């Protein structure tokens, strides 16, 4: 049995489609955080029709949305964001305990060097997950994945059309200043809610050279959302994105080794 993780992102959607073409028994799972764009429901439904089978939606039994997690006082830091651990990782761990056995887990990391880096780190840190990376193996980039969805007649999630690099939760604590200024414009209610939570718990999303900066102190002109690319969460946290294995990434890109051959 293969677990394929659907995140409502374009790369995970294509990775799931490839998995269904490769393996006989593929179970599709989506973790609902309660903080994503409403258009995700449409995209998930379109993909279910494309796949010809349902996507199982699972969620935390403790938190209804990311704001619930942030109110506990841990927003973001050197070890990542609590909103990745609580409503995502812990939900995945619970599913793994319930299933007990699987032959592989499919992830939507693409051919971008940073994505390869993340895939290698994931494989090193979670070998028991038996991770599979069909997009990297087939040299598929995010634009390639978008093109495949377009050919299948599936409209990409609205967050991409709005200019966001990934279809993460609205108001991602891992975003930079430019990202949060865009959230302030596009989703003012989310911006204001998180800004108030920051003050209530005394913790912040952002940090500059002078230290922590609260969202309600953020100048509207700071940051560039085009340059500030946030990694698609994909159930792993920021600490796992550190680029410390450049040589292995380079060898994978050159085709000298397979992503599955990385130790």
N, C-alpha and C positions, 0 to 999 in steps of 0.2 A: 504494500500500500504506500502510495506517495501522497504527502501533504503538499499542497501548493498554496502559497500565501498570496492572496489578492488584497491589495492595499487601496484600490481605487486610483492608483497611479497608472500611467500609460505603460510603463515597462513591466510592472507586475502583471498587468492584464495580458500582455503578449507572452510573458513567461508561462502563465497558466495555460494559454492556448497551445503553446509548444509542448508543455508537459502532457496535455491530453492526447497529443498526437504520438507521443513516445511511449507512454505507459498505459497499461490496461486499467489499473485501479488508482484513480486520482481523486482525492477528496479536496475540494476547494474551501478555503476558510478566509473570512474577512473579520477583522476586529473593529467593532464599532466603538469609537471613543466618545461620541456624543458632541463633538466639537468641529465636525467637518461641514463643508458646504452642502446644502440640501440637494444640489444636483448630483451628488454621489449616488443617491438612490436610483436616479435615472441611468447613470453610467453602469452601475452594478446590474441593473435589470437588462440593459442592452448586452452586456457581456454574458450574462446567463443564457440569453437566446443564442449568442454566438457559440458558446461552449456546448449547448445542448444539455446542460445539467445545472443544478442549483449550486449557489455559493452559500455555505453555511456561515451565518453571522453569529459571532460570539462577542461577549462584552464582560466588563468587570462587574462583579456583584457588589462592589463597594463604592464605586465612583460613577456618577452619571455623565460627567464631562470633565474636561481638563481643568476648568476653574475649581472644581471640587478638590482636585489634587493640589493645586497651587495654594489653596487656603490652608493647607497643612503646614505651610511655611518654607518648603523647599521648592524653589522655582527653577534655578539653573545654577550650575557651578562646575568645578573642574572634573567632577565625576558624572557630568551629564545632567539631564533634566528628569525630574520626578515623573513628569507626564509620559515619559517613555517607559519607565520601570513599572509604574502602578497599573495604568489601564491597558498596557500593551504586553510587556514582557511577562508579567505575572499571569495574565490571561493565557498566553502561549504556554507557559510552564504548566498551568492547570490542565490544558488540553493534552499536553504530552503525558502527564500522569494518568489521565483517563484512558488514552489510547494505548499506552505502554509500549507499543511496537510500531515501527514504520520503516520503510526501506530507503527513504530519502525525503528531504524537504526542499521544495523549489522556491527560489528567491529571484526577484526581478532586478538584480544588479546588472548594469549594462556595460558597454565597452569603454566608457570613459575611464581614464587612469585612476581617478579618485574612487570610482565605483569598484574597480578591480582591487584597489587597496582595501576597501571595505570588505569585499568578498573574502580576501585572503585573511584579514583579521578575524572575520566571523568564523571562518573554517578553523582557525587556530584556537579561538576561544570557546567554540561550541562544536567540537568534533562529534559529539553524541547526537547532534541534530542531523548528521549525515547530509549536509547542505549540497544542493545542486544549483548550478548557475547556467541555465540554457542560453541566455542572451550573450554572455561572455564567450561561451563555447562556440556560438554561431556568429560571433563578431557583429552583434546587433547593437546599434547605438540608440539613444533616446529618440532622435529624429527618425531613425528607421522604424522604431516601434510606433511613433505617431503616424507614419506613412502606412503601416500595416493596418492600423485601426481605421484610417481614412478609407483604404481600399475595401475594408469589411463593412463600410457604411456606418461606423460608430463614431459619433461626435465625441471629441475629447472632453474631459471634465472642464467645467466652467473656470476653475481656478487658473488653468493654463491660459485660457483666452483672456483672462483679466491681467495677465502679465506676471504671474507667479511661476517660479521655476519647477515647483513640485506641488502636488495636491495634498499637502500636509493639513493638519488641523488649522483652523483659522485662529491666528494669534499664537504662532509657535514660539515658545520661550527661547529657542535656539536661534531665532532671527536676529539680525543686526539692526542698526539704527534706521537705515534706509527702508528695510522691510517693515519696521514698526511704523514709520511715517506713512507707508503705503496702506497698512492696516488702519491707521487713524483716518485716512481718507475713504477707504473702501468699506470698512466695517467699524464705524465709530463706536457703536455699542460695545463691541468686543474690546476695543482699545481702552475705553473708559472703565470697563469692568476689571480688566487686568491691572490697569493703573491704580484702581482703588484697592485691589487685593495686595499689590506691592506695598502700599502704605499701611494696610492693616497688619501684614505679617512682618514688615520691616526687611523685605528681601526684594531683589530686582532681577529683571531679565538682562539688562545691559551693563556694560562696563567700558569705560574709556581710560585714557592714560592717567586721569586724575582719580580713578576709582569708580565705584558704582554710580549709576545715574538712573533715577526713577523716570518712568515713562512720562509722568506729568511735568518733568523738567526737560524733556527732549525737545530741542529746537526743531521746528518743522523743516528746516533746510538741511539738517544733518543726514549723511548717508546717501547711498546710491543703490536702490533696489535691483538695478540691472546687474551690478557687480556682486552684490551680496547673495550668493547662491546658497541656499540652505539644503543640506543633504536630505533626501527623502528618508523619513524615519525608519521604515522597514523593520520596526520592532527592535532595533538596536540603538544604542545611545552614543552621544557625541564622543565619549572617550575612546570609542572603538574606531574612530575615523582618523586617528593619528597616522600620518604618512611616515612610517618607519621601515617600510619594506619596498623601497623604490626599485631596487634591482629585480625583485620578483615580478613586480608590475611590468617593468620594461620587457622582461623575457616573455611574459604572457602576451603582451602587445605584439611582439615580434614573431610570435608563434613558435618560440623555442621550447616552451612547455605549455601544458594544459593547465587551466585553473584547478582541475582536479588532481594534478600532480604536485601542487604546492604543499610542502610539509607544514 
